[in-house]
């Protein structure tokens, strides 16, 4: 399964205004809703917060990949958000996080969920990819950079 099947350009927020972990999760969910997906924001926030209570999804190097399994969700959804200032996300390296990939998966999609997490993690290991995401000027640029990186990782 490829990211273009789970991620729409409308699911990208190039300029997050959030100042806290909870705020960034809320803002990213609202981005998905604005993109045309009906979600129970309160239920999903609770699921994401429960996942964060097990350990931060801030994986270091300025990246967080919050994720959760959502009841009654039909398809995997991937969203991206970027914060100009970075957010204190209790990342494993203790540094502010400017880059966020949010992954929402149906409850019964454990295998696919893990494959997508692994794919996103692999893409983000590239320093040049992270730098391009930080410098991109628009939502469209961000989308194209993400899709190009996925294709490069598959080659």
Secondary structure, 3 states (H helix, E strand, C coil): CCHHHCCCHHHEECCCCCCCHHHHHHHHHHHHHHCCCCCCHHHHHHHHHHHHHHCCCEEECCEECCEEEECCCCCCEEEEEEEEEEECCCCCCCCCEEEEEEEEEECCCHHHHHHHHHHHHHHHCCHHHHHHHHHCCCHHHHHHHHHHHHHHHHC
